[in-house]
Amino acid sequence: MLAKGAGIFILALFCVLAIALAQRNGLLDDLNIGLMGWAGQGRETALGGHVTMVMRLASAIGGTAIRIILSLVVLGALAFTGRRAAALWFAGVEIGGTLLNLILKQIFAAPRPDLLPHLDIVHSYSFPSGHAAGNMMFFGALAMLAGRRWAYGAGGAMIALIGASRVWLGVHWPSDVLAGWIEGLGWLVLCAAWLPARRGQQ
């Protein structure tokens, strides 16, 4: 399990690198500009203002501050119910994944897109998206701990909505979000080797 997870994690990092190189060399311009341009047109429609409100809310929920608060709530609930191993695993996923994303952002040092006016305040580098990676890890880890189909469905919907919100708000290229998802998924697969439920722990 560990060897397979490590292999998938390394493959995910290579995919992130490939996306970064393709983006830097303009190979993804048509995709990125096309999708963000579509978002910009959507922002100007009659429903655009309502969609923007939803996207702002989704982005805020998926932001670092709210995710830390939610993580603390999850850790408290796991500890209170006696699932100490699960709490430690969840904390490791979140802390390790956050550090991974910060390292990758510094390595690639990609500027934010400037195609649309930003509807969110951003100061960090753009690639890979921290919202996309962080929420893939957060909701993915919750679904893995729950082990229920509905949890995977609900988590997937939140991951998709938060990722889309970053493009709609003009602060990430679609390829930034895709790379963040791949990064987060690769990290989850690696961490699955220590998932307490799979080792009969509580």
C-alpha positions as CSV (number, residue, x, y, z in Angstrom):
1,M,0.0,0.0,0.0
2,L,2.8,2.4,0.9
3,A,4.8,1.7,-2.2
4,K,1.7,2.2,-4.4
5,G,0.8,5.4,-2.7
6,A,4.3,6.7,-2.9
7,G,4.4,5.9,-6.7
8,I,1.1,7.8,-7.2
9,F,2.3,10.7,-5.2
10,I,5.4,11.0,-7.3
11,L,3.4,10.7,-10.5
12,A,1.2,13.5,-9.2
13,L,4.2,15.7,-8.6
14,F,5.4,15.0,-12.1
15,C,2.0,16.0,-13.4
16,V,2.1,19.2,-11.5
17,L,5.5,19.9,-13.0
18,A,4.3,19.2,-16.5
19,I,1.4,21.5,-16.0
20,A,3.7,24.2,-14.7
21,L,6.0,23.9,-17.7
22,A,3.1,23.9,-20.2
23,Q,1.6,26.9,-18.5
24,R,4.9,28.8,-18.5
25,N,5.5,28.1,-22.2
26,G,2.1,29.2,-23.2
27,L,0.8,25.8,-24.2
28,L,-2.3,26.3,-22.0
29,D,-3.1,29.8,-22.9
30,D,-6.1,28.9,-25.1
31,L,-7.6,26.8,-22.3
32,N,-6.8,29.3,-19.5
33,I,-7.8,32.5,-21.3
34,G,-10.8,30.8,-22.8
35,L,-12.3,29.6,-19.5
36,M,-11.4,32.7,-17.6
37,G,-12.8,34.8,-20.4
38,W,-16.0,32.8,-20.2
39,A,-16.1,33.5,-16.4
40,G,-15.6,37.2,-17.1
41,Q,-18.5,37.2,-19.5
42,G,-20.6,35.4,-16.9
43,R,-19.8,38.0,-14.3
44,E,-21.4,40.7,-16.6
45,T,-24.7,38.8,-17.1
46,A,-28.0,39.4,-15.2
47,L,-27.2,36.4,-13.0
48,G,-23.6,37.2,-12.7
49,G,-23.9,39.2,-9.4
50,H,-25.8,36.3,-7.7
51,V,-23.2,33.8,-8.9
52,T,-20.4,36.0,-7.7
53,M,-22.0,36.0,-4.2
54,V,-22.1,32.2,-4.2
55,M,-18.5,32.1,-5.5
56,R,-17.3,34.6,-2.8
57,L,-18.9,32.5,-0.1
58,A,-17.5,29.2,-1.5
59,S,-14.0,30.8,-1.7
60,A,-14.3,32.1,1.9
61,I,-15.3,28.7,3.2
62,G,-12.4,27.2,1.4
63,G,-9.9,29.8,2.6
64,T,-7.1,29.1,5.1
65,A,-8.7,30.7,8.1
66,I,-12.1,28.9,7.9
67,R,-10.3,25.7,7.0
68,I,-8.2,25.9,10.1
69,I,-11.2,26.5,12.3
70,L,-13.1,23.6,10.6
71,S,-10.0,21.4,11.1
72,L,-9.9,22.2,14.8
73,V,-13.6,21.3,15.1
74,V,-12.9,18.0,13.3
75,L,-9.9,17.2,15.5
76,G,-11.9,18.0,18.6
77,A,-14.8,15.8,17.5
78,L,-12.4,12.9,16.8
79,A,-10.6,13.3,20.1
80,F,-13.9,13.5,22.0
81,T,-15.2,10.3,20.5
82,G,-12.0,8.5,21.3
83,R,-10.6,8.3,17.8
84,R,-7.1,9.5,18.6
85,A,-5.4,7.7,15.8
86,A,-7.8,9.2,13.3
87,A,-7.2,12.7,14.8
88,L,-3.5,12.3,14.5
89,W,-3.8,11.1,10.9
90,F,-6.1,14.0,10.0
91,A,-3.7,16.5,11.6
92,G,-0.8,15.0,9.7
93,V,-2.7,15.2,6.4
94,E,-3.6,18.8,6.9
95,I,-0.2,20.0,8.2
96,G,1.9,18.1,5.8
97,G,-0.3,19.0,2.8
98,T,-0.2,22.7,3.7
99,L,3.6,22.6,3.9
100,L,3.7,20.8,0.6
101,N,1.6,23.5,-1.1
102,L,3.7,26.3,0.4
103,I,6.9,24.7,-0.9
104,L,5.5,24.1,-4.4
105,K,4.3,27.7,-4.6
106,Q,7.8,29.0,-3.7
107,I,9.4,26.6,-6.2
108,F,7.2,27.7,-9.1
109,A,6.8,31.4,-8.0
110,A,4.0,32.0,-10.6
111,P,2.3,35.4,-10.6
112,R,-1.5,35.7,-10.4
113,P,-3.4,36.1,-13.6
114,D,-4.3,39.6,-14.6
115,L,-7.0,38.9,-17.2
116,L,-9.9,39.9,-15.0
117,P,-10.2,42.3,-12.0
118,H,-9.6,40.3,-8.8
119,L,-12.7,39.9,-6.7
120,D,-10.6,38.5,-3.8
121,I,-7.6,39.8,-1.9
122,V,-4.5,37.7,-2.7
123,H,-0.8,38.1,-1.8
124,S,0.7,34.7,-2.4
125,Y,1.9,33.0,-5.6
126,S,-0.6,31.5,-7.9
127,F,0.6,28.0,-8.8
128,P,-0.6,25.5,-7.7
129,S,-3.8,26.8,-6.1
130,G,-3.8,26.5,-2.4
131,H,-7.6,26.6,-2.2
132,A,-7.8,23.6,-4.7
133,A,-5.1,21.6,-3.0
134,G,-6.1,22.4,0.6
135,N,-9.8,21.6,0.1
136,M,-9.0,18.4,-1.9
137,M,-7.0,17.3,1.2
138,F,-9.6,18.5,3.8
139,F,-12.8,17.2,2.3
140,G,-11.0,14.2,0.9
141,A,-9.6,13.3,4.3
142,L,-13.1,13.7,5.8
143,A,-14.6,11.4,3.2
144,M,-11.9,8.8,3.8
145,L,-12.5,8.9,7.5
146,A,-16.3,8.6,7.0
147,G,-15.9,5.9,4.4
148,R,-19.4,6.6,3.0
149,R,-20.4,7.2,-0.6
150,W,-22.4,10.3,0.3
151,A,-19.3,11.8,2.0
152,Y,-17.3,11.4,-1.2
153,G,-20.1,12.9,-3.2
154,A,-20.5,15.9,-0.9
155,G,-16.8,16.4,-0.6
156,G,-16.4,16.2,-4.4
157,A,-19.0,18.9,-4.9
158,M,-17.4,21.2,-2.4
159,I,-14.0,20.7,-3.9
160,A,-15.3,21.4,-7.4
161,L,-17.2,24.5,-6.3
162,I,-14.3,26.0,-4.4
163,G,-11.9,25.4,-7.2
164,A,-14.3,27.0,-9.8
165,S,-14.8,30.0,-7.5
166,R,-11.1,30.8,-7.8
167,V,-11.3,31.1,-11.5
168,W,-14.6,33.0,-11.4
169,L,-13.1,35.5,-9.0
170,G,-10.1,36.0,-11.4
171,V,-7.3,35.0,-9.0
172,H,-6.3,31.6,-10.5
173,W,-5.9,30.2,-13.9
174,P,-7.9,27.0,-14.5
175,S,-4.5,25.2,-14.7
176,D,-3.6,26.5,-11.3
177,V,-6.7,24.8,-9.9
178,L,-6.1,21.6,-11.8
179,A,-2.6,21.3,-10.5
180,G,-3.8,22.0,-7.0
181,W,-6.4,19.2,-7.3
182,I,-3.7,16.8,-8.6
183,E,-1.3,17.8,-5.8
184,G,-4.0,17.3,-3.1
185,L,-5.2,13.9,-4.5
186,G,-1.6,12.6,-4.7
187,W,-1.0,13.6,-1.1
188,L,-4.2,11.9,0.0
189,V,-3.3,8.7,-1.8
190,L,0.1,8.7,-0.1
191,C,-1.5,9.3,3.3
192,A,-4.0,6.6,2.8
193,A,-1.3,4.1,3.7
194,W,-1.6,5.3,7.3
195,L,-5.4,5.7,7.3
196,P,-6.4,4.2,10.8
197,A,-9.7,2.7,9.5
198,R,-7.6,0.5,7.1
199,R,-5.5,-0.7,9.9
200,G,-8.3,-1.6,12.3
201,Q,-7.5,1.3,14.6
202,Q,-9.8,3.8,16.3
